[in-house]
Amino acid sequence: MVPDANPDGVAAHTRQNARGVDLNRNFPYRWQSLGRPGDQQYSGTGPLSEPESRALVGLIKGLRPTASVWFHQPVAVVDESGGAVAVERRFATLAGLPLRRLPRYPGSATSWQNTTWPGTSAFVVELPGRSTGGLQTRLVRALKDLER
């Protein structure tokens, strides 16, 4: 488990890292130049230009997980992210969140992982802005189910 892939962004209360890059636009699959430093979805100077992105790619390549969950916020859905839809649907049901297909952005971590290792499932869980009515308990249950 990686508790936070963007510690500089968390410390600064922003989506971008210390160099103004949205890390979820910095992965190699269909990467394209977006915005400027500090823009909400600035993709960096090139794919994997950021140390955080390179570290995550190294971790994923080393572990080769059959499934990975990327928590974001605040949309309150499980994204049909391009992995195994049955896995995403089951997770959404157990978490008590709707399954929706969100827009596909270039350079996303889940798109990179799903195309690099077909048959695995990397997906995004968009948490609500505030935790409500047992969500944490449901998320833990969904993660344990996924682990099996």
C-alpha positions as CSV (number, residue, x, y, z in Angstrom):
1,M,0.0,0.0,0.0
2,V,1.2,3.5,-0.9
3,P,-0.5,5.8,1.5
4,D,0.2,8.9,-0.6
5,A,1.8,9.2,-4.1
6,N,2.0,12.9,-3.9
7,P,3.3,14.0,-0.5
8,D,4.3,17.5,-1.7
9,G,0.9,18.1,-3.1
10,V,-0.8,17.0,0.1
11,A,1.4,19.3,2.2
12,A,0.6,22.2,-0.2
13,H,-3.1,21.2,-0.4
14,T,-3.0,20.9,-4.1
15,R,-3.4,18.2,-6.8
16,Q,0.0,19.0,-8.3
17,N,3.5,18.0,-7.0
18,A,6.2,20.4,-6.0
19,R,7.0,21.1,-9.7
20,G,3.4,21.8,-10.6
21,V,2.7,18.5,-12.3
22,D,-0.5,16.5,-12.1
23,L,1.1,13.1,-11.6
24,N,-2.0,11.3,-13.0
25,R,-1.2,12.9,-16.4
26,N,2.5,11.9,-16.3
27,F,2.4,8.2,-17.1
28,P,3.6,6.9,-20.5
29,Y,0.3,5.6,-22.0
30,R,-0.9,8.1,-24.5
31,W,1.0,10.9,-22.7
32,Q,0.6,14.3,-24.3
33,S,1.7,17.8,-23.3
34,L,-1.1,19.5,-21.3
35,G,-1.0,22.9,-19.8
36,R,1.8,24.7,-18.0
37,P,3.3,24.2,-14.5
38,G,0.6,24.7,-11.9
39,D,-2.3,24.2,-14.2
40,Q,-4.8,21.6,-12.8
41,Q,-3.8,19.0,-15.3
42,Y,-0.3,20.0,-16.3
43,S,1.3,16.8,-17.6
44,G,5.0,17.6,-17.1
45,T,7.8,18.0,-19.6
46,G,7.5,14.4,-20.8
47,P,6.2,11.0,-19.7
48,L,7.6,10.0,-16.4
49,S,9.4,13.3,-16.0
50,E,8.5,13.3,-12.3
51,P,10.3,11.2,-9.6
52,E,7.0,10.2,-8.0
53,S,5.7,8.8,-11.3
54,R,8.9,6.9,-11.9
55,A,8.8,5.5,-8.4
56,L,5.2,4.2,-8.9
57,V,6.1,2.7,-12.2
58,G,9.1,0.9,-10.6
59,L,6.9,-0.4,-7.8
60,I,4.2,-1.6,-10.1
61,K,6.7,-3.3,-12.4
62,G,8.2,-5.0,-9.4
63,L,5.0,-6.2,-7.9
64,R,3.0,-6.9,-11.1
65,P,-0.3,-6.7,-9.2
66,T,-3.4,-8.4,-10.6
67,A,-5.4,-5.5,-9.3
68,S,-4.7,-2.0,-8.0
69,V,-7.0,0.7,-6.6
70,W,-6.1,4.3,-7.0
71,F,-8.0,6.5,-4.6
72,H,-8.9,10.1,-5.7
73,Q,-11.6,12.5,-4.7
74,P,-14.2,14.0,-4.6
75,V,-16.6,12.5,-7.2
76,A,-18.0,9.6,-5.1
77,V,-17.9,6.9,-7.8
78,V,-15.9,3.8,-8.8
79,D,-14.6,4.6,-12.3
80,E,-14.9,1.9,-15.0
81,S,-11.2,2.5,-15.7
82,G,-10.5,0.0,-18.4
83,G,-9.6,-3.0,-16.4
84,A,-11.8,-6.0,-15.5
85,V,-15.3,-4.5,-15.3
86,A,-16.5,-7.4,-13.1
87,V,-13.9,-6.5,-10.5
88,E,-14.8,-2.8,-10.6
89,R,-18.5,-3.6,-10.4
90,R,-18.0,-5.9,-7.4
91,F,-15.8,-3.3,-5.7
92,A,-18.4,-0.6,-6.3
93,T,-21.2,-2.8,-4.9
94,L,-19.3,-3.6,-1.8
95,A,-18.2,0.0,-1.3
96,G,-21.7,1.3,-1.8
97,L,-20.6,3.6,-4.6
98,P,-22.0,3.8,-8.2
99,L,-19.9,2.5,-11.0
100,R,-19.5,5.1,-13.8
101,R,-17.2,5.6,-16.7
102,L,-15.3,8.9,-16.2
103,P,-13.5,10.7,-19.0
104,R,-10.2,9.1,-20.2
105,Y,-7.3,11.5,-19.8
106,P,-3.9,11.0,-21.5
107,G,-1.1,9.8,-19.3
108,S,-3.2,8.3,-16.5
109,A,-1.7,5.7,-14.2
110,T,-4.7,3.3,-14.6
111,S,-4.6,3.4,-18.4
112,W,-0.9,2.8,-18.4
113,Q,-1.2,-0.2,-16.1
114,N,-4.2,-1.7,-17.8
115,T,-2.6,-1.6,-21.2
116,T,0.8,-2.7,-20.0
117,W,-0.6,-5.8,-18.4
118,P,-3.8,-6.9,-20.1
119,G,-6.0,-9.1,-17.9
120,T,-5.2,-7.2,-14.8
121,S,-7.3,-4.4,-13.3
122,A,-6.2,-1.0,-12.2
123,F,-9.1,1.3,-11.4
124,V,-9.9,4.6,-9.7
125,V,-12.2,5.0,-6.7
126,E,-13.3,8.6,-6.4
127,L,-14.1,9.2,-2.7
128,P,-16.7,11.7,-1.7
129,G,-15.5,15.0,-0.3
130,R,-16.6,13.8,3.2
131,S,-16.7,10.3,4.6
132,T,-20.3,9.3,5.1
133,G,-22.2,6.5,6.8
134,G,-19.7,3.7,7.2
135,L,-17.9,4.3,3.9
136,Q,-14.5,3.4,5.5
137,T,-15.8,0.1,6.7
138,R,-17.3,-0.7,3.3
139,L,-14.0,0.3,1.5
140,V,-12.0,-2.0,3.8
141,R,-14.5,-4.9,3.1
142,A,-14.2,-4.2,-0.6
143,L,-10.4,-4.2,-0.5
144,K,-10.3,-7.5,1.5
145,D,-12.7,-9.0,-1.0
146,L,-10.4,-7.8,-3.9
147,E,-7.4,-9.3,-2.1
148,R,-9.0,-12.8,-2.2
